[in-house]
């Protein structure tokens, strides 16, 4: 019955749009999308790639998500880690499971974010 994922929703504090844009569009390279007029008054911002939509929702009772998280597939986990570190974003290597190595960071609001690259795209694997 489920055909796919329409979008991933991540919470942020009210007023966090500038930091979200800097991180998700600036560092991660997602395209910022205009929010529909009927939703714009709620705050937050939307981002996308051709295959992924990420919605950042402003939450007046915001608390960062430390366990649950999105896992984004990236073309080069090592290059992304270097870019994030250069921008002052601390990264953490995770486990390697079935040839896929995890990379974690926290977004500007403390939400856990995971990045993985498939073995055929990851320069750190020999698969």
KAGI-V456893 format. One record per residue. N is the residue number from 1. RES is the residue in one small letter. OMEGA is omega in whole degrees, -180 to 180 (* if undefined). NEAR is the number of other ideal C-beta (glycine too) atoms within 8 Angstrom. Layout:
# KAGI-V456893
N/RES/OMEGA/NEAR
N/RES/OMEGA/NEAR
This chain:
# KAGI-V456893
1/x/179/2
2/x/-176/3
3/x/-178/3
4/x/179/4
5/x/179/4
6/x/179/4
7/x/173/8
8/x/178/9
9/x/178/6
10/x/-179/12
11/x/175/12
12/x/177/17
13/x/176/8
14/x/-180/8
15/x/-177/6
16/x/-175/12
17/x/-180/12
18/x/179/6
19/x/178/10
20/x/-180/15
21/x/180/11
22/x/-177/9
23/x/-172/12
24/x/177/14
25/x/-176/11
26/x/-176/7
27/x/-176/10
28/x/176/10
29/x/176/4
30/x/178/11
31/x/175/7
32/x/178/10
33/x/173/8
34/x/175/6
35/x/175/9
36/x/-176/6
37/x/-178/5
38/x/179/5
39/x/-174/8
40/x/-178/8
41/x/180/5
42/x/-174/7
43/x/-178/8
44/x/179/13
45/x/-177/11
46/x/179/13
47/x/-179/14
48/x/163/10
49/x/177/6
50/x/-176/4
51/x/-174/3
52/x/172/9
53/x/179/10
54/x/178/13
55/x/173/12
56/x/-178/15
57/x/179/11
58/x/-177/14
59/x/-180/9
60/x/178/5
61/x/-174/4
62/x/170/11
63/x/-176/5
64/x/179/10
65/x/-177/10
66/x/-178/5
67/x/178/5
68/x/-175/4
69/x/169/10
70/x/174/8
71/x/-178/8
72/x/175/10
73/x/-179/7
74/x/-179/9
75/x/-178/4
76/x/-178/10
77/x/-178/13
78/x/179/9
79/x/179/7
80/x/178/12
81/x/179/10
82/x/179/8
83/x/179/9
84/x/180/12
85/x/179/10
86/x/180/6
87/x/178/7
88/x/179/5
89/x/180/10
90/x/177/8
91/x/179/10
92/x/174/7
93/x/176/7
94/x/-180/9
95/x/169/5
96/x/-177/7
97/x/-180/6
98/x/177/3
99/x/-179/7
100/x/-180/11
101/x/-179/13
102/x/170/13
103/x/-180/14
104/x/167/13
105/x/173/11
106/x/175/12
107/x/-176/12
108/x/-176/10
109/x/-180/13
110/x/177/7
111/x/178/12
112/x/178/11
113/x/179/11
114/x/176/12
115/x/176/14
116/x/171/13
117/x/-178/13
118/x/-176/8
119/x/-178/9
120/x/-179/5
121/x/-172/7
122/x/-179/13
123/x/-180/5
124/x/-178/6
125/x/180/8
126/x/-178/2
127/x/*/5
